[in-house]
């Protein structure tokens, strides 16, 4: 799987995300939960406000994209 989109909430992200990465999954994680929001490797998605930053992150190979607000 290349992309996983999650709207399951923070408990799901806390449990599943690190396990997937530990097991070697290198896909793109797109999440609405706040769990990863403050991590150094997370890109906050506020499209179209920061679309250029999202595009740059994709070009660099970033894999973790998180909504700025879970609503």
Secondary structure, 3 states (H helix, E strand, C coil): CCEEEECCCHHHHHHHHHHHHHCCCCCEEEECCCCCCCCCCEEEECCCCCHHHHHHHHHHCCCEEEECCCC
